[in-house]
């Protein structure tokens, strides 16, 4: 395991918050291989980075997911007692409107084991969900609004668990169906 090291901020570095509007998801059972951070880690970064590509079963791929600008967020929360710490991962976003497809998908998400890739504003991809701790839907608030000026849509939240904050995924994002080799 890597040793402790300096943690310094590069002067003048950008640090935009929030997420982009395009994200990705797939049911856990669509993966042939869902990699984890390399073990043993050589660097501190290796502890929280997945650089190996995911592999889907034949005919499957990542599916695209839209979120309204300034509504997406990834939150990693340290939990547990002393000598027993872990992290709760969450990804929240807002989908505009009450499209039938959106209502049907949240119904399917409700009891499914999932994996989400949330795109931070700076382009960093965060993986929510793993083989050991799949992402689970914990909130789906469908709101038509009361006034014509109200926001109409669905606020969603998925959660997972892990021994580190949600890993950074640097591998490929397959957006075309996997084909047999």
N, C-alpha and C positions, 0 to 999 in steps of 0.2 A: 504494500500500500504506500502511496506517495507520502512524503513528509509534509509538514506545514511549510508555508512559504509566505513571502510578502504579498499583501493585497493592496495595490495602489491604483488610483484612477488616473488614466492618461489625460493630462490637461488639454482642454479644448475638444474632447471627444463628445460626439452627439449621444444623446440618451433619451430618445423619444419614447414616450409611454404608450400603452394601449396595444391594440392588435390591428392588423390589416383587415380587410373585409372578406377575403377569401381564405377558407380553411378546408380541411379534408377529414373524412371519416370512413370507417369500414367496420362491419361486424367482426368480432374476434375470430369466428369460425371461417372467415374468408382467407385467413393467412395460412400459408404453409410454414413460413418462418417469420417470427416477430422477434428481432434481435434485442439484446440488452447491452448496456455498457460493457466494454471489454474487461475481463478479469484475468489476471491481476492488472489493475490500472498502473500505468507507468507514470502518468502525470496527474495532477489534480483535475485537469479538464477531462481526462479519460473517465473519471469516476461518474461523470454526469453527461457524457456524450455517447450517442449511438451513431457510428459511422458506417456500419454494415447495412446494406440495403435490405428492406423488407422483401419477402417473397410471397406472392399470392398463389392460391390454388388456381387451376385453369379456369379462365373465364371471369376472374375477379380482379378488382382494382380499387384504388382509393376513389371515393366519391366526393364531389365538391359541395361545399357548404358556404352559404353567404351569411354575413352578419352586418347589420347596420353600422355605419361608421361611428366610432366612439362608444360602442356598447360592449365590445369584447374585452375579456381580461382573463389572464392565467394567474392563479393564486396558489402558492405553495405554503402551507401552514405547518410549522413544527408542532407536533403533538406528543403526548405520552409523559410518563413519569421519569424521574432521574434514572439513568442507566437503562432506559427503555424507550428512547426517542425514535420517531419516524415522521414521515410527512404525509399530509393530506393534500392531494392535488385537485384543483378544480379549474374548469374552463366554463365561463359564462358568456352568453351572447344574446342578441335580440334579432329575431327574424321578422321582417315587416309583413303585415297582412295576416289573413287567416285562410290561405290557400288550402284546398282540400289535400294536396300532396303534403303540405307541412303538417296538417292535423294527423294524417295517416302515419307519417314518419315518426312523429313524437309518440304515437301509439305503439309503433314497433320498437322505438328506443326504450320505452318504459320498462321492459323486462328482458332486454338483450344485453349481452356482454359486448362492449364496443371498444374501439380505439379511435382517438381523435388526434389530429395534428393541427395545433393552433399556430397561426403565423403572427409572431410579434410584429410590431410596427416597423422594426429595423430589418425584418426578413428572417430572423431566427425562428426556427421551427421547434415547437415544444410538443413532445409526445405525452398524451394523457391516456393511460391505460396500458396494461401489459398482460402477458399470459397469466401471471400470478394474481394480478389485481386489475381486472378489466375495468374500463370506464363504465359507470352506471349513471343513468339519468336520475338526478335528485331533485330537479325542479323543471316544471313546464307550465308556466302561467300564461294561458291564452286570454287576451284582453281585447275586447272590441272597442274599448273607450266609451265614455259616457257622452262626450260632446264631439262635435265634428272636428274640433281642433285637437283632440286627444290622440295619443300614439296608439295605433292599432297593430297588434301582432303578438308574437310569442317570445317570452323571456325564458331561456333555457339554461340549465346548468348540469354538467356532468362531473362526476368525482371518481377519483382513484386513490390508491395508496402506494407508498414506496419507502425505501430506506434513504432516498435522496430526494431533492426537489425534482419535479417532472423533467426528464432528460431532454437535452437538446438533440434533435434528430438532423443529421447532416447527409443522410443517404438519399437515394432516389425516391421520388414520389410517383409511382406508377399510376398513370391516368388512362391507360389503355389496358384492356383485359389481358391477363396472363395467358400465354399460349403454351401448349404442351411442348416439351423438349424432344 
